[in-house]
Amino acid sequence: MEMTGSGSVPALTAAYEVIRQPLGEILPRLSTLLAELVPHRAVAELSTHCAHSPFKTYGDAEITGRLSTADLAPLLATGTPGRPWQGTLSLAGAERPVLAVTSHATPRGAVLLLVRDADGAGAGGGEEDTLPAVDEPAAALVQALWDVVTSHFDRLAAEAVPGALARSRTAAGTRARVIAELGEAYSAALTGLLGVLRSRTLDDAAARATATDLAVSALVELRAEAERDQEIAEEPAGQAFARLAESLRPLVRYSPVQLELGAPDSQLTVAADVAHTARVIVRAVLLKVLEQETVTRVHVGWQLTDDELRATVRDDGPGTLTPDGLATGRVTDRLDVLSGRLDVDAVPGWGTTVSATIPLRVSQDPAPDPLIALGERELEVLARLALGHRNRAIAQELHISESTVKFHVAKILTKLGVGSRGEAAALFHAVA
């Protein structure tokens, strides 16, 4: 496909081609579409919408294998949305020409980094100093495509889809365990090294001082890496509630109902999947509450402890709401994934208090989600299979061949350890 900075229809087609892909294939597809416009050897993204996998790379393994969140975090912090940045950065052991675009289509931002191809042919080289700048229309198109992609990401995250929540929670637990294990191992090794190097029995003072500085720097960087991961995967509780409040105000703007907001008095951070879920649930409950004709005041609040987040919606209505009326699939499915619960306390004539309680701690040994073994395309096939669609219909919906669908179905049955499409469908419904 050809793209030009001035062609709106090709640009829209390109955007559609990207966002229709499974999540795991969006970055490779975006890279392929941009290759002719901005030749590059590698591409990386840091997207704060994604709690379990915010950092992704694609392209030349020589570069991608040595990139980390530390390389993109400064760009996310200093980048200006809508204003692509070009220059050179020290990446993967060399000074490399790059194009970086930042989007605030997601509330906490997302950055896309293209490590440019110095000779335009994918082989790299040492021509960085003479590499011409990406022209303004091309850079603007890269920016526009990234804005579309991040808007798509944010919508998926904000909806807190149960299947995605399950994979996010499982991955978050695994990542937390790995970070803890690595942190303990490296801290122990570096602390032991410091103890030896600080020994007064060593004669070479200069060497000892230099080695000490290096070890201290390594410890600082190790701790900084864990802090960067926390900043991306979590939201400050106050900030998360402010986003909720912003989404609730339009619901009562032209209503006689008075909305009272009780922000959490806490400095704790909340895992992004928990924050997304709490916001979705509160909005769903508030809509049910507002259906009552006699309600004049609603209070929405969050309370946090070290172990759980408790979101409450309290009204002064007739007090006739029931758990069955509130526990719609949209609410209970999301709570079940995060091991949460919904409590309803209705007092006739006085009102109803609805409380959603969500654990904050992720188990270090989470129960394995059987769907975690499936790829994004396999999940798409399974979701349609679970709806009773036949291979031909699935092929048409996903724009793939029937033989490809058969291949995916066979892989799904093998990975899930089931013997039929019906068993696979039942497992999907039980988990997702």
N, C-alpha and C positions, 0 to 999 in steps of 0.2 A: 504494500500500500504506500502511495506517495502522500506526503504531507507537506504543506507549505504554511508559513506563518500567516498568510492572508486568506487561506481557504477555510471558511467556516464549516462547510459541509464535511470535508475530509477530517477536520479537527473533531467534529461531533462524532463521526464514525469511529475515529480512533479512540475517543473516550468510551464509547459503547463497547468497543472490542476489548478494552482493558477491564472495565468493571463487571462485564459478564463472566469473567473467568472465576474459577474457584479461588479462594483467598490466597492459597499457597502459590498460585500461578500468576497473580496480578503483577508482581514486580518483574518477573521474567518477560511477561507480555509487554509491559510498559517499556522495558529496556529495548526489546526488539523493535517496537514502533518508533522509538526515539533514535535508533542507531544511525539511520540515514540523515536525520536532522542534526543531531549532535553526536558524531562518532565517539564512542567511549569504550574503554576496556572493562570497566566495572561500574556497578551502580549499588548504592546502599541507601537504606531508609531508616529513620528513627521516628516511629509513629506512636505517640503517647496514648492513642485510643486502645492499643492492644496490650492488655495487662500481662499476657503470658509470653508474647513474642514480639516485643516492640522493635527489635533491631533485626533487620534482614539484609542480605547481600545477594548479589548475582553477578556472574561474569568471571573474569580472569582469576583463577584460584591463587595465583601468586600475590594478588592484591587483596582479594576478599578474605583470604585466610588470615590476614594480618590486620584487618580492620576491627574496630570495636566501638562500643557506644562512646568511649572517650574521644574518638575522632569526630563524631557527629554532634555530641552534646553542646560544644561551644557554638556550633552553627545554629542549633535550635535556639540557644539562649540569645544570640546576637542578631540572627537573621531578621530581615524586615519582610513581612508578608507582601507579596505582589512585586517585590524588587529582587530579581535574581542576582546572585553574586558570582563573579568570576575572579579567579586568581590562582595562586599555587598554594598547596598545603603539603606539609611533610607527612606522607602516608606510606605505610608499608616499606619503610627504609629509604625513601627517596622523595625529592620534591616533585610533585605532580600537578599538572593543570587540572582544574576542576570547575564545574558549574554547580551551584547549590541553589535550590529554591525552597522557600519556607512557606507553609500554609497555616493559617489559623482557622481553617474550616472545622478543625477539631479544637475544642476549647483550650487544650494545653499545647497545641501546636504539633507540627510534623515537618520533617526536613527530608528532602531527596537530594542525594549527592551523586553526580555523574563524574567519574574519574575519566577525563577525556583521553582520546587516542591521539597521541602526538603526531602521527603521520596519516591519520584518517583511514588507516587500513587494518586496524586491530592488532598491530604488531608492537605498538609502543615505540620507544626510542628516546633519544636525548634531545628532541627539538622543542622542549617546553618553552624556551625563551622566545621562539619565533612563531609559536602557534597563534594563529589569528583568533581574535575574540569571536564568540558566538554572536551573530547579528541579533539586533533587538527583536525583530518579529519571531525568530526561532526561540529565543529565550522566553519571550512572552507566551508562546505556545506551550513550552515545557511547564511554565508556571500554571497556565490554565488547566492543563491536563492533571497536574498534581493537585490542584484545588478540587477538581471533580473527584479524583480518586480518594482524597482524604474526606470529602463530604460523604462519599459512599461508606468509607470506614466508620465514620462517626455515627451514621444512621444505624449500621449493624450493631455497633457497641451500645448505643443508647437503647435499642430495643431489647437488649439482654436476652437473646434467644436461648432457650434452655440447653439445646445441644451444644452451642458454643460456650455457654457458661460451664457446662460439665468439663469440656476439654480445657477451658481456661483454668478451672479450679485444680484439676489434676496436674496440669503443667506447672501451675504456680507452686504447688506442693513439692513437685520434683525439683524445680529451680531453687526453692528455698533450702531444700536439703543439700543440694550440690554446693550452693554458695556457702552454707554453713560449714560443710566438710572441707571445702577448699580454704576457707578463711582460717579454720582451726589448724589445718596442716601447714599453710604458709606462715601463719603467725608463730606457730611453734618453731618452725625451722629458722625463721628470721630472728626470733627472740633468742634462740640458742646461739645463732651466729653473732648477735650483738654481745652476748655474754662472753664469748671467746675473744672477740676483737677488743673488748674493753678491759681485758685482763692486763694487769700491770707487768706480767711476766714477758709480754711481747716487747721486743726492742725497737722495731721499726715504727716509730710514732706516726710518721707521715702516712705510711701505708695503712696503719690502724685507723687513723682519722678518716682517710678517704673511704675505706671499706665501711666504716661506721655510717658515714653520710649516705652511702649507697643503700645500705640495709634500712636505714630510717626512711629514705625516700620510697623504698619498695613497700614498707609497711604502710606509709601514708597513702600510696597509690592503691594498695589493696583495699584499705578502708574506704577510700573515695569511690572505688568501683562498686562496692556494696551500696554506698549512699546514692550513687547515680541510678542503680537498679531500683532502689526504693522510691526515688523521686518519680521514675517513669511508671512503675507498677502501682503506685498508691497516690491518693489525693489527700491533702489536709482536710479534716472533717468539716471545718468551717467553709472552705472553698466548695466542697462537694454539696453542702446544704444550700449554699448561695445559688448554685446552678439549679437545684430543685426549686427554690423559691422563685427564680426567674421564670421557670416553666409553668408554675402554678398561677401566677398573678393573672395571666390572660384568661384563665378559666372563670374568674369571678369579677373581671373588670366591669362588665355591664350587668352584674347581678347584685341584688340587695344583700347578699351574704357577705359578712365581714370575715376576712381571712386573717388569722393571727399566726405568726411564725415564731417558733421557738428554736433558734439556732443552737447547736450543741456547744456547751461550755467545756471544750476539750481541745488539747493540743495534739491529740492523737491523729494518726493518718489512717485512711480506710483503703483497703484493696479496691482497685478500680472496678472489678466485677461486682463487689458488694455494693459500692456506691451506685453503679448503674442499676442494679436490681432494686435497691431501696427507692430510687427515684421512680422507676417504672411502677412499683407496687403502690407507692403513695399516690401517684397520679390516678391509677386505676380505682383505688379506694375513694379518693376525693370525688371522682365523677359519679360513683354510686351514691355517695352521701348527698351530692347536690341534686340528685333526682327527687329527694324528699322535699315536699312543698313547704313545710313549716320551719325549715332550717334558717336561722338568721346569723349564726356564728359558727365558724369552724377553726379549730386550733390544730396546726401541724407542727410536730416537733421531733427532734432526734435526741436520743440520749446514748452516750457511749461509755462503756467500761473497757477494761483491758481485754475482755473476752467476747463482747457482743455489741451490736448496734441495735437499738430499739427505736423503731419509727412508729409514731402514734398519730392517728387522725381522730380528733374528738369533736363531736357536734352537739348542738342543743336541740336536736330534732325530736321526733316522737319516740325514739328508743325502740324501734321495731325491726331494725336491721338484724339479720341472722347470719351465722357463719356460712350457710349454704348460699345465701344471696351474694356474699362478698367473695367467697373462695372460688372465683372463676378460674378457668385453666390458665389464664394469663398470670394470675397471682400464684396459685399453688404450684404450678410447674416450676416456676423460677425459685420459689422457696425450697421445694424439695431438692433441687440440685445443690443448693448451698446449705442443706440440713437446717433450714430455718422453720419457723412456725408462725401461724396466724391466730391471734386471740381476739375474740369479740365479746365486749362487755356492754350489753344493752339494758338500760333501765327505762321501762315505759314511762313516758311523760317527762323524762329528764335528758335523754340523749344516748348516744352510743360512743364508745371508745374502741377503736380498732388498733391493735398493736401487731406489728410485724417484727419479729426478732430474728436476727441473722448473726451467726457466729463469725467472729473476726479472725480467729486463728485457723490457719490451714494445717491440716494434719501432715506431719512429716512422712507418714506412710499412708497416703490416701488410698481408699478402695479403688482398684483399677476400673476405669471406664472402658467397657469392651469396645466402644466406638473409637477410642483414641488411636487404635492401630490402623484405622482407615484413612486414606488420603481424602483431600477435598472433593475430587471428582467421584470417588467411591461413595462418599457421604451423599452427594447429590443424587447418584443413582439409587442408593438405598432409600433415601427419603421418598422418591417417586415409586420405588418398588413397594414401600410400605403403604402407599396410597392405592395399591392394586393396579398400577399402570403396567402394561405389557412392554416388552422390549422395543417394539416399533414406536410406541408413544414416547417412551423415554428417549429414544434416539432422536425423534423429532424435536422434543423439548430442549434437549441439550446440544442439538446440532452436531451429532456424531453418528457413526454408522451402527447398524444393529449388531454387527460382529463385535464392535468395540464394547457395546453394552453387555453382550454375552461374556466377554472377557472380564469386564468389571464385576459382573454378578458372580462369576466363578471365583474371582479373587476375594470378594466379600464373604462368600460362604466359607472359604478356607480360613480367612483371618478371624472370622467370628466363631469358627468351630461348629457350624450348624450344617444340617444336611438338606435344607430346602429353602425356597424363597419365603414360604410362610413362617418358618422359624426365624429367619433373618428379620422379617417384618415385625414379628412379635417382640423380638429383642429390641429393635429400634423403638417401638412404642413404649416398652418398659423403661428404657433409659432416657430417651429424649422427650 
